[in-house]
Amino acid sequence: HLAGICNTDLEMVKGYAGFSGTLGHEFVGTVEEAAEADSGWVGRRVVGEINLGCREPGCAWCGAGLERHCPGRSVLGIQGKDGCMAEYLTLPVRNLLPVPGGLPDHWAVFVEPLAAGFEILEQVHLEPASRVAILGDGKLGLLVNRALRFSPARLTHIGKHPRKLALAAEGGVRTLLASDPLDERFDVVVEATGSAAGLERALGLVRPRGTLVLKTT
């Protein structure tokens, strides 16, 4: 139904990762065909996990349910697997996630990048006293903002665009322009600027022995 255009797609058009094939990894669609054993999926509206493990016998990653980290994996629209900017795409049934009926397509298409934001909560333990800075007010930065609101941490969102920072400020999040003076260090800095200069800025904001989360391709 819909395919999202990610900054990763734009970088791959420029030559990143040497990709060849059909791009696209953010999608919402309807299952048109499935093997007989999985026929119950036909007609269901779905999104999908984009990593496909090798599933080879003896693969420790796939055997432990960690297909997304399998060294031999393919990745929808990114690595060895044609993506969703085509009339049809294929995914294993195990990669499918049903979309609730009340969720519109233009929300569901954001599930994959939003999951990248929620992954931070799996990787980093945040407490009420944790000071977290989000760098970048683009699509991914704003989705990270939404995800981290589910944590008890104190959030500061830093960006360049007042209109986007107004969205980031919803729910009481502190916002700053990148040009504002800031003499402060953070326990966790999430770098989502989409810029090569973002890493240097993030390093300058994280406290000694703090945590830096890199989300920029």
VEXNUZA-826550 format. One record per atom (N, C-alpha, C, O): residue in one letter; x, y, z. Coordinates in steps of 0.1 Angstrom, whole numbers, padded with zeros to 4 digits, always signed. Layout:
! VEXNUZA-826550
AXYZ;...
//
This chain:
! VEXNUZA-826550
H+0008-0012+0000;H+0000+0000+0000;H+0009+0013+0000;H+0006+0022-0008;L+0018+0013+0009;L+0027+0024+0010;L+0042+0019+0012;L+0044+0009+0019;A+0051+0027+0007;A+0065+0025+0010;A+0072+0038+0015;A+0069+0048+0008;G+0079+0037+0025;G+0086+0049+0030;G+0099+0051+0024;G+0106+0041+0020;I+0103+0063+0022;I+0117+0067+0017;I+0125+0071+0028;I+0123+0081+0035;C+0135+0062+0031;C+0144+0064+0043;C+0157+0071+0038;C+0160+0070+0026;N+0163+0079+0047;N+0176+0085+0044;N+0186+0074+0039;N+0195+0077+0031;T+0185+0062+0045;T+0194+0051+0041;T+0192+0048+0026;T+0202+0046+0019;D+0179+0049+0021;D+0177+0047+0007;D+0184+0057-0002;D+0190+0055-0012;L+0183+0070+0003;L+0189+0081-0004;L+0205+0079-0005;L+0211+0082-0015;E+0210+0074+0006;E+0225+0072+0006;E+0228+0060-0003;E+0239+0061-0010;M+0220+0050-0004;M+0223+0039-0013;M+0222+0043-0027;M+0229+0037-0036;V+0213+0052-0030;V+0212+0057-0044;V+0226+0064-0048;V+0230+0063-0060;K+0233+0070-0038;K+0246+0076-0040;K+0257+0066-0041;K+0268+0069-0044;G+0254+0053-0037;G+0264+0043-0038;G+0268+0036-0025;G+0276+0027-0024;Y+0261+0040-0014;Y+0264+0034-0001;Y+0262+0019-0001;Y+0251+0015-0006;A+0271+0011+0004;A+0270-0003+0006;A+0270-0011-0007;A+0268-0023-0007;G+0272-0004-0018;G+0272-0011-0031;G+0260-0019-0035;G+0260-0029-0041;F+0248-0014-0030;F+0236-0021-0033;F+0232-0021-0047;F+0233-0011-0054;S+0226-0032-0052;S+0220-0032-0065;S+0207-0040-0064;S+0207-0050-0057;G+0197-0035-0071;G+0184-0042-0070;G+0173-0031-0067;G+0175-0020-0070;T+0162-0036-0061;T+0151-0027-0058;T+0152-0022-0043;T+0153-0031-0034;L+0151-0009-0041;L+0152-0004-0028;L+0139-0005-0020;L+0129-0009-0026;G+0139-0001-0007;G+0127+0000+0001;G+0127-0010+0012;G+0127-0022+0009;H+0126-0005+0024;H+0125-0015+0036;H+0114-0010+0046;H+0112-0017+0056;E+0107+0001+0043;E+0097+0006+0052;E+0084+0004+0044;E+0082+0010+0033;F+0075-0004+0049;F+0063-0007+0041;F+0051-0011+0049;F+0052-0016+0061;V+0039-0010+0043;V+0027-0017+0048;V+0020-0022+0036;V+0018-0015+0026;G+0015-0035+0037;G+0009-0041+0025;G+0000-0052+0029;G-0002-0055+0041;T-0006-0058+0019;T-0015-0070+0022;T-0009-0082+0016;T-0004-0082+0005;V-0010-0093+0023;V-0005-0106+0018;V-0014-0111+0007;V-0026-0113+0009;E-0008-0113-0005;E-0016-0118-0016;E-0015-0133-0018;E-0025-0139-0022;E-0003-0139-0015;E-0002-0153-0017;E+0007-0158-0005;E+0016-0151+0000;A+0005-0171-0002;A+0013-0177+0008;A+0012-0192+0006;A+0003-0197+0000;A+0022-0200+0011;A+0021-0214+0011;A+0009-0219+0017;A+0003-0212+0026;E+0004-0231+0014;E-0008-0237+0019;E-0008-0237+0034;E-0018-0234+0040;A+0003-0240+0040;A+0004-0241+0054;A+0002-0228+0061;A-0001-0227+0073;D+0005-0217+0054;D+0004-0204+0059;D-0008-0196+0053;D-0007-0183+0053;S-0017-0202+0047;S-0028-0196+0040;S-0036-0186+0048;S-0043-0177+0043;G-0036-0188+0061;G-0043-0179+0070;G-0038-0164+0069;G-0045-0155+0074;W-0026-0162+0064;W-0021-0149+0063;W-0026-0141+0051;W-0026-0129+0050;V-0032-0149+0041;V-0036-0142+0029;V-0048-0132+0032;V-0057-0136+0039;G-0047-0120+0027;G-0056-0110+0029;G-0054-0101+0041;G-0061-0092+0044;R-0044-0105+0049;R-0041-0097+0061;R-0031-0086+0058;R-0023-0087+0049;R-0034-0074+0065;R-0025-0063+0063;R-0013-0064+0072;R-0015-0067+0084;V-0001-0062+0067;V+0011-0065+0075;V+0022-0055+0073;V+0022-0047+0063;V+0031-0055+0083;V+0044-0049+0081;V+0054-0060+0083;V+0050-0071+0086;G+0067-0058+0082;G+0076-0069+0084;G+0090-0066+0089;G+0095-0055+0087;E+0095-0075+0097;E+0109-0075+0101;E+0118-0076+0088;E+0115-0085+0080;I+0127-0067+0087;I+0134-0067+0074;I+0147-0076+0073;I+0152-0078+0062;N+0151-0081+0084;N+0163-0090+0084;N+0159-0104+0083;N+0150-0109+0089;L+0166-0111+0073;L+0163-0125+0071;L+0176-0133+0074;L+0186-0132+0066;G+0176-0141+0084;G+0187-0149+0088;G+0190-0160+0078;G+0181-0163+0070;C+0202-0165+0078;C+0206-0175+0068;C+0198-0188+0071;C+0196-0196+0061;R+0194-0191+0083;R+0187-0203+0087;R+0194-0216+0084;R+0188-0226+0082;E+0207-0215+0082;E+0216-0227+0079;E+0217-0235+0092;E+0218-0230+0103;P+0217-0248+0090;P+0219-0257+0102;P+0232-0253+0109;P+0243-0252+0103;G+0232-0252+0122;G+0244-0249+0129;G+0247-0234+0131;G+0256-0231+0138;C+0238-0225+0125;C+0240-0211+0127;C+0236-0208+0141;C+0225-0209+0145;A+0246-0203+0149;A+0243-0200+0164;A+0234-0189+0165;A+0226-0188+0174;W+0235-0179+0156;W+0226-0167+0157;W+0212-0171+0154;W+0203-0167+0162;C+0209-0177+0143;C+0196-0181+0139;C+0190-0191+0149;C+0178-0190+0153;G+0198-0200+0154;G+0194-0210+0164;G+0190-0204+0177;G+0182-0210+0184;A+0195-0192+0180;A+0192-0186+0192;A+0181-0175+0191;A+0178-0167+0200;G+0175-0175+0179;G+0164-0165+0176;G+0169-0151+0174;G+0162-0141+0175;L+0182-0150+0170;L+0188-0137+0167;L+0191-0135+0152;L+0202-0131+0149;E+0181-0138+0144;E+0183-0137+0129;E+0188-0123+0125;E+0195-0122+0115;R+0183-0113+0131;R+0186-0099+0127;R+0201-0096+0128;R+0206-0087+0122;H+0208-0105+0136;H+0222-0102+0138;H+0231-0113+0131;H+0243-0113+0132;C+0224-0122+0124;C+0231-0133+0117;C+0241-0127+0107;C+0237-0119+0098;P+0254-0131+0107;P+0264-0126+0098;P+0260-0129+0083;P+0265-0122+0074;G+0253-0140+0081;G+0249-0143+0067;G+0235-0139+0063;G+0230-0144+0053;R+0230-0129+0070;R+0216-0125+0067;R+0215-0117+0054;R+0225-0112+0049;S+0203-0116+0049;S+0200-0106+0039;S+0190-0096+0045;S+0184-0099+0055;V+0189-0084+0039;V+0181-0074+0045;V+0173-0067+0034;V+0178-0063+0023;L+0160-0067+0036;L+0150-0062+0026;L+0154-0049+0021;L+0155-0039+0029;G+0156-0048+0008;G+0159-0035+0001;G+0173-0029+0005;G+0175-0017+0001;I+0181-0036+0012;I+0194-0031+0017;I+0205-0040+0013;I+0216-0035+0009;Q+0204-0053+0015;Q+0215-0062+0013;Q+0210-0076+0008;Q+0203-0083+0016;G+0212-0078-0005;G+0209-0092-0010;G+0194-0095-0011;G+0191-0107-0013;K+0185-0086-0010;K+0171-0089-0010;K+0163-0077-0016;K+0164-0066-0010;D+0157-0079-0028;D+0149-0068-0034;D+0139-0063-0024;D+0132-0070-0017;G+0137-0049-0025;G+0128-0043-0015;G+0114-0040-0019;G+0109-0045-0029;C+0108-0031-0012;C+0093-0029-0013;C+0089-0018-0023;C+0077-0015-0024;M+0099-0012-0030;M+0095-0002-0040;M+0093-0009-0053;M+0099-0005-0064;A+0085-0019-0052;A+0082-0028-0064;A+0067-0031-0062;A+0061-0029-0052;E+0061-0037-0073;E+0047-0040-0072;E+0044-0051-0062;E+0034-0051-0055;Y+0054-0061-0061;Y+0053-0071-0051;Y+0066-0073-0044;Y+0076-0071-0050;L+0065-0078-0032;L+0078-0082-0025;L+0075-0095-0018;L+0063-0099-0016;T+0085-0102-0013;T+0083-0115-0006;T+0091-0114+0007;T+0101-0107+0009;L+0085-0120+0018;L+0091-0122+0031;L+0087-0135+0036;L+0076-0139+0034;P+0095-0141+0044;P+0091-0153+0052;P+0079-0149+0061;P+0079-0138+0067;V+0070-0159+0063;V+0059-0156+0072;V+0064-0152+0086;V+0058-0144+0093;R+0075-0158+0090;R+0080-0156+0104;R+0084-0141+0105;R+0086-0136+0117;N+0086-0134+0094;N+0090-0120+0095;N+0078-0110+0095;N+0080-0098+0096;L+0066-0116+0093;L+0054-0107+0092;L+0048-0103+0106;L+0049-0111+0115;L+0043-0091+0106;L+0036-0087+0118;L+0022-0081+0114;L+0022-0072+0105;P+0011-0086+0119;P-0002-0081+0115;P-0004-0066+0120;P+0000-0063+0131;V-0011-0058+0112;V-0014-0045+0115;V-0028-0044+0121;V-0037-0049+0114;P-0030-0038+0133;P-0043-0037+0139;P-0053-0029+0129;P-0048-0020+0122;G-0065-0033+0129;G-0075-0027+0120;G-0076-0012+0121;G-0079-0006+0111;G-0075-0007+0133;G-0077+0007+0135;G-0065+0016+0132;G-0066+0028+0133;L-0054+0010+0128;L-0042+0017+0125;L-0041+0021+0110;L-0040+0011+0102;P-0042+0034+0106;P-0041+0037+0092;P-0028+0034+0085;P-0018+0033+0092;D-0028+0032+0072;D-0016+0029+0065;D-0005+0039+0067;D+0007+0035+0069;H-0009+0052+0067;H+0002+0062+0068;H+0008+0063+0082;H+0018+0070+0084;W+0003+0056+0092;W+0009+0054+0104;W+0017+0041+0104;W+0029+0040+0108;A+0011+0030+0099;A+0018+0017+0099;A+0031+0017+0091;A+0040+0009+0095;V+0032+0025+0081;V+0044+0025+0073;V+0056+0030+0081;V+0068+0028+0077;F+0054+0036+0093;F+0065+0040+0101;F+0069+0030+0112;F+0078+0033+0120;V+0063+0018+0111;V+0067+0008+0122;V+0082+0005+0122;V+0088+0004+0132;E+0088+0003+0110;E+0102-0001+0110;E+0111+0010+0115;E+0119+0006+0124;P+0110+0022+0111;P+0119+0032+0118;P+0116+0035+0132;P+0125+0038+0140;L+0103+0034+0136;L+0099+0035+0150;L+0105+0024+0158;L+0109+0027+0170;A+0106+0012+0153;A+0112+0001+0160;A+0127+0004+0162;A+0132+0000+0173;A+0133+0011+0153;A+0147+0015+0155;A+0149+0024+0167;A+0159+0023+0174;G+0139+0032+0170;G+0139+0040+0182;G+0136+0032+0194;G+0143+0034+0204;F+0127+0023+0194;F+0124+0015+0206;F+0135+0005+0209;F+0137+0001+0220;E+0144+0002+0199;E+0155-0007+0202;E+0164-0001+0212;E+0171-0008+0219;I+0165+0012+0212;I+0174+0019+0222;I+0170+0015+0236;I+0178+0013+0245;L+0157+0013+0239;L+0152+0010+0252;L+0156-0005+0255;L+0157-0008+0267;E+0159-0013+0245;E+0163-0027+0248;E+0178-0027+0250;E+0184-0035+0257;Q+0185-0017+0244;Q+0200-0017+0245;Q+0205-0009+0257;Q+0216-0013+0263;V+0198+0001+0262;V+0203+0010+0272;V+0193+0011+0283;V+0181+0014+0281;H+0197+0009+0295;H+0188+0010+0307;H+0188+0025+0311;H+0198+0031+0315;L+0176+0031+0310;L+0174+0045+0314;L+0166+0046+0327;L+0156+0039+0329;E+0171+0054+0336;E+0165+0057+0349;E+0159+0071+0349;E+0162+0079+0340;P+0151+0074+0359;P+0145+0088+0360;P+0156+0098+0361;P+0154+0110+0356;A+0168+0095+0366;A+0179+0105+0367;A+0187+0106+0354;A+0196+0114+0353;S+0185+0097+0345;S+0193+0097+0332;S+0190+0109+0324;S+0178+0113+0322;R+0201+0116+0320;R+0200+0127+0311;R+0203+0123+0297;R+0214+0118+0294;V+0193+0124+0288;V+0194+0119+0274;V+0193+0130+0264;V+0183+0138+0265;A+0202+0132+0255;A+0201+0141+0244;A+0199+0134+0231;A+0205+0124+0228;I+0190+0139+0223;I+0187+0134+0210;I+0192+0145+0200;I+0187+0156+0200;L+0201+0141+0192;L+0207+0150+0182;L+0200+0148+0168;L+0201+0137+0163;G+0194+0158+0162;G+0188+0157+0149;G+0173+0157+0150;G+0167+0149+0158;D+0167+0166+0142;D+0152+0167+0143;D+0146+0163+0129;D+0135+0167+0126;G+0152+0153+0122;G+0147+0147+0110;G+0137+0136+0114;G+0133+0135+0126;K+0133+0128+0104;K+0123+0118+0106;K+0127+0108+0117;K+0119+0106+0126;L+0139+0103+0116;L+0143+0093+0126;L+0145+0100+0140;L+0141+0094+0150;G+0150+0112+0141;G+0152+0118+0154;G+0138+0120+0161;G+0137+0118+0173;L+0128+0124+0153;L+0115+0126+0159;L+0109+0113+0163;L+0102+0113+0173;L+0111+0102+0156;L+0106+0089+0160;L+0113+0084+0173;L+0107+0078+0181;V+0126+0086+0173;V+0134+0083+0186;V+0128+0091+0197;V+0126+0085+0208;N+0125+0103+0195;N+0119+0112+0206;N+0106+0105+0211;N+0104+0104+0223;R+0097+0101+0202;R+0085+0094+0205;R+0087+0082+0214;R+0080+0079+0223;A+0097+0074+0209;A+0100+0061+0216;A+0105+0063+0230;A+0101+0057+0239;L+0114+0073+0231;L+0121+0075+0244;L+0112+0081+0254;L+0115+0082+0266;R+0101+0087+0250;R+0091+0092+0260;R+0085+0081+0268;R+0079+0084+0279;F+0086+0069+0264;F+0082+0057+0272;F+0091+0054+0283;F+0088+0046+0292;S+0103+0060+0283;S+0112+0058+0294;S+0111+0069+0305;S+0104+0079+0302;P+0116+0067+0317;P+0115+0078+0327;P+0126+0088+0326;P+0126+0098+0334;A+0135+0087+0316;A+0146+0096+0315;A+0142+0111+0312;A+0131+0113+0307;R+0151+0120+0315;R+0149+0134+0312;R+0155+0137+0298;R+0167+0135+0295;L+0146+0141+0288;L+0150+0142+0274;L+0153+0156+0271;L+0146+0166+0275;T+0163+0158+0262;T+0166+0171+0256;T+0168+0168+0241;T+0176+0160+0237;H+0161+0175+0233;H+0161+0173+0218;H+0168+0185+0212;H+0163+0196+0213;I+0178+0183+0204;I+0186+0193+0198;I+0185+0192+0183;I+0188+0182+0177;G+0181+0203+0176;G+0179+0203+0162;G+0181+0217+0156;G+0185+0226+0163;K+0179+0218+0143;K+0181+0230+0136;K+0168+0237+0131;K+0169+0249+0126;H+0157+0231+0133;H+0145+0236+0126;H+0134+0238+0137;H+0129+0229+0143;P+0130+0251+0140;P+0120+0254+0150;P+0107+0247+0148;P+0101+0242+0157;R+0103+0245+0135;R+0090+0238+0132;R+0091+0224+0137;R+0081+0219+0142;K+0102+0217+0134;K+0103+0203+0138;K+0105+0202+0153;K+0100+0192+0159;L+0113+0211+0159;L+0115+0211+0173;L+0102+0213+0181;L+0100+0209+0192;A+0092+0220+0175;A+0079+0222+0181;A+0072+0208+0182;A+0065+0206+0192;L+0074+0199+0173;L+0069+0186+0174;L+0076+0178+0184;L+0070+0170+0192;A+0089+0180+0185;A+0097+0173+0195;A+0094+0177+0209;A+0095+0169+0218;A+0089+0189+0211;A+0086+0195+0224;A+0073+0189+0230;A+0070+0191+0242;E+0065+0183+0221;E+0052+0178+0226;E+0054+0168+0238;E+0063+0160+0237;G+0046+0169+0248;G+0048+0161+0259;G+0058+0166+0270;G+0061+0159+0279;G+0062+0178+0267;G+0071+0184+0277;G+0086+0182+0275;G+0094+0185+0285;V+0090+0177+0264;V+0104+0175+0261;V+0111+0188+0259;V+0107+0197+0252;R+0123+0189+0266;R+0131+0201+0265;R+0137+0202+0251;R+0143+0191+0246;T+0137+0213+0244;T+0143+0214+0231;T+0153+0226+0230;T+0151+0236+0237;L+0163+0224+0222;L+0173+0235+0220;L+0177+0235+0205;L+0177+0225+0198;L+0180+0247+0200;L+0185+0248+0187;L+0200+0244+0187;L+0207+0247+0197;A+0205+0239+0176;A+0219+0234+0176;A+0228+0246+0178;A+0240+0244+0182;S+0224+0258+0175;S+0232+0270+0176;S+0232+0276+0190;S+0239+0285+0193;D+0223+0271+0199;D+0222+0276+0213;D+0234+0272+0221;D+0239+0261+0219;P+0239+0281+0229;P+0251+0277+0238;P+0246+0266+0247;P+0235+0266+0253;L+0255+0256+0249;L+0252+0245+0258;L+0264+0240+0265;L+0273+0234+0259;D+0265+0243+0278;D+0276+0238+0286;D+0271+0227+0295;D+0269+0229+0307;E+0269+0216+0289;E+0262+0205+0297;E+0267+0191+0291;E+0269+0191+0278;R+0268+0181+0299;R+0271+0168+0294;R+0260+0158+0297;R+0253+0160+0307;F+0258+0148+0289;F+0246+0139+0290;F+0251+0125+0293;F+0261+0121+0289;D+0242+0117+0300;D+0245+0103+0303;D+0245+0095+0290;D+0253+0086+0287;V+0235+0098+0281;V+0233+0091+0269;V+0230+0102+0258;V+0223+0111+0260;V+0237+0100+0247;V+0235+0109+0235;V+0231+0100+0223;V+0238+0091+0220;V+0219+0103+0217;V+0215+0095+0205;V+0218+0104+0193;V+0212+0115+0192;E+0226+0099+0185;E+0230+0107+0173;E+0222+0103+0161;E+0223+0091+0156;A+0213+0112+0156;A+0204+0109+0145;A+0203+0121+0136;A+0192+0124+0131;T+0214+0127+0133;T+0215+0139+0125;T+0215+0136+0110;T+0210+0144+0102;G+0219+0124+0106;G+0221+0121+0092;G+0233+0129+0086;G+0235+0129+0074;S+0242+0134+0095;S+0253+0142+0091;S+0266+0136+0096;S+0266+0131+0107;A+0277+0136+0088;A+0289+0131+0093;A+0295+0139+0105;A+0302+0134+0113;A+0290+0152+0106;A+0295+0160+0117;A+0288+0157+0130;A+0292+0162+0140;G+0277+0149+0129;G+0269+0146+0141;G+0277+0138+0151;G+0275+0140+0163;L+0286+0129+0147;L+0294+0121+0156;L+0303+0130+0165;L+0303+0129+0177;E+0309+0140+0158;E+0318+0149+0166;E+0310+0157+0176;E+0315+0159+0188;R+0298+0162+0172;R+0290+0169+0182;R+0286+0160+0193;R+0286+0164+0205;A+0282+0148+0190;A+0277+0139+0200;A+0288+0136+0210;A+0286+0135+0222;L+0301+0134+0205;L+0312+0131+0214;L+0314+0143+0224;L+0319+0141+0235;G+0311+0155+0219;G+0313+0166+0228;G+0302+0168+0238;G+0304+0176+0247;L+0291+0161+0237;L+0280+0162+0246;L+0279+0151+0256;L+0272+0152+0266;V+0285+0139+0253;V+0283+0128+0262;V+0294+0129+0273;V+0305+0133+0271;R+0289+0126+0285;R+0298+0127+0297;R+0309+0116+0296;R+0307+0106+0289;P+0320+0117+0304;P+0329+0106+0305;P+0322+0093+0309;P+0315+0093+0319;R+0325+0082+0303;R+0319+0069+0305;R+0304+0069+0303;R+0297+0060+0308;G+0299+0079+0295;G+0285+0079+0291;G+0283+0069+0279;G+0292+0062+0276;T+0271+0070+0274;T+0268+0061+0263;T+0264+0068+0250;T+0256+0078+0251;L+0270+0065+0239;L+0267+0071+0226;L+0259+0061+0218;L+0264+0050+0215;V+0247+0064+0213;V+0239+0056+0204;V+0239+0062+0190;V+0235+0073+0188;L+0245+0054+0181;L+0246+0059+0167;L+0235+0054+0159;L+0233+0042+0157;K+0226+0063+0153;K+0215+0059+0145;K+0217+0064+0130;K+0209+0060+0122;T+0227+0073+0128;T+0229+0078+0115;T+0237+0067+0106;T+0246+0061+0111;T+0232+0065+0094;T+0238+0056+0085;T+0252+0061+0082;T+0260+0054+0074;
//
